[in-house]
Amino acid sequence: MHTKLTLAAALSAMTLAVAACAGPGPSTAPSTAPPSESPATSAAPAPDFALDIAGAPGRIAQAGLAVLTAEGNVDHYHAHLDVLKDGKPVAVPANIGITAGPDHRANGISALHTHDTTGVVHIESPTAGQVFSLGQLLTEWGVLGGSGAPGTGTGPLDGWTLYVNGEKYNAGIRDLPLRAHDEIVLSYGTAPAKIQASYDFPPGE
């Protein structure tokens, strides 16, 4: 389990790749999950799925969440997300739900966030019982909901298929509640022969 962030310590010390805005910045808490456990761990960054950290405050607000000065410690659990396009993994960026200042150092964090590119989604909330959704994570990421080409990060959700723990989920991609240790696969186009049904979370997660 990673150490709790505080504004004076880890958050303020973490330098993000804000200037490039072409991919994920360095992680604050690298996962020890084996690379073989998830197809997304070997993904190459896709430019249209890249994370624009500079826009994080607005996207976090759009998701209906607050920017905190430290991770919450009331509810704490994790889910895992794989994104596939024609069966090939798309990297889930590090630092979704994390804000940075002009000095490129992290200065705030949402209760819903990522630390690295393993696809592990962290829910660390100061409020008990709050339900977080995949739609909120996609909003914080800034993908899937625009008017770009289908199947791209700037495109709509049309054509995407959602699986949860190996089973197709038909109730709506944005409405999916994130639950502890769920393995979530968001797939566009040709799906792989086998849909990932679980993820080997590190001990303590």
N, C-alpha and C positions, 0 to 999 in steps of 0.2 A: 504494500500500500504506500502510495507516495506521501511525502510530508505535506502538511497543510500549507497553503500559500499565505503569506501576509504581505501587505503593501510595502512595508519597510524592508522585507527580506527578499523572498524569491520573486515576487512580482516586479519590484523595482530593479532587480538585478538582471532580469531576463531581457536580452536584446533580440528584437524581432527583425525579420527581413522586410521592413516596411518599404524601404526605398525601391526594392526590386518588384514587390507585389506580384511576383510571377510564380510563387509556389510557397509551401509551408516554411515557416521559420523554425529555428531550433526548438527542441522540446524542453519543457520544464521538468518532466517526469517520464523518461523513456520507459516503455512497457517492456517486460521481459517475456512476452508471449512468443512462442516459437514461430519463426517466419512461415513454416509449413502449414500452420493452422488456418491461415486465411489467404485467399487469392489476392486480396488488396495490398498485402504487405510488399508485393513485388511490382506494384503498379508504377508506371511512369506518370509524372504529373501531366494533366491535360490542360492546356492554356485556358480553355473556357470554363474549367472547373477550379481554377486557381482562386486562392483566398486573397481578397483585398482587405488587409488589416486596417488600413486607414478609414474604411467605412464601417468598421465594427460597431461603434456606438449607435449609429442610426439603425443598423440591422438588428442589434440586440433589442432596441426599443420597439422596432417593428414586430419582433417576435413576442412582444408583450412581457419582456423580462427586464430586469434591472442590472446595471453594472455595479458589482460589489467590490469592496476593497480586499476581500479575502474569500476563499472558498467557504461555503456553508458547512456546518458540521452537525446538522440535525438529521436530514436524510442524506444518505451517501450510498450510491450503488452505481453499477455500470452496465451498459449494453454494448453491442458490437455491430458496426455497419460495414457491409461490403457493397460497393457500387460497381456494376458490370455493364459494359457496352459491347454488344455482340460477343458476350462471353469473356471479354478481356477486362481486367480490373482497372478502375479509375481510382487514383489515390484520394483518400479522404485526408484533407490537410490537417496539419498540426495547428493549434492556436485558434480554432473556431471558438467564438464566444469570449475572446480575450482582446482587450483594447491596449493601445500603445500611444505614447506621447510623441512629440516632435523629435525626441532623442532616440526614438525607436525602442524604448524600453517599455515593457508591459506596465500598465498602471491601473488595470481593472479587470474583472472577470465576471462572467455570467455563471449562474448556477448550473447551466448546461454548456459543456465545452469539451474540447479535445486538447490533449497535450502533445500528441505525436501522430505519426502517420500509420499506426497500427489499425485504425478504425475503431478503437475503443472510445466510447462516448461516456464522459463523466457527468454524473448528476450529483452535485454536492450543494444541497440547498439549506438555507437557514430556516426554512419553513417546513413543518411536518405535513405530509400528505399531499403536497402539490404535485399535480400530474404534468409531466412534460411530454411533448409530442415530437414525432419525426418532422412534422411541418415546421416547428419552431427551430429545430436544428438546421433544416434546409434554408430557412430564412436567415439565420445567423451566418450561414455559410455564403449566402447570396446566390444560390443556384436553383434551377428548376422552378420556373414560374414566370419567366419572361416571354418575349415574343421572338426569340431566336429560333434557329433550326431545331426541329425535334431531335431528341437524343443528345443534345448538347447542354452544357451547364447554363447557357443563356436561353434555353428553350422551355417549352411547357412540360407538364407532367404526362401529357398524352403519350401513349406508347410504352410507358414504364410499367413494370410489373413488380409487385412487392411480395416478398416471402418472409415469414417469421418462423424461426425454428424449423425450417424445411417445408413449411406448408404455405400455400398461396393465401394471401390476405386480400380480401375483396372489399373491405369497409372504407377504403379511402386512404391514399398514401399520407396525406397531411394529418389525418386524424389518428394515425397509429400512436397509441401511448407507449412510451419507452418504459420497459420493465426490466428488473434486475436480471442480468445474464441472458437476455434475449439475443439471438443471432438474427440480424435483419439483413436481407439481401434485396437491393433495389437494382432491377435488371432492365436493360433496354435492348430490343432487337433479339438476336439469336441467344437464347439462354444456354448455359453450359449443360452438359449431360447430367450432372449432379449438382443440386443446389445445396450449399452449405447449410447444415442443420444445427450446428453448435459451434462454439468458440471456446478454446482452452484458455480461460482467463488465468492470469498469474495468481498465485496464492495471496489471499487477502483482498482480492478484488471480486 
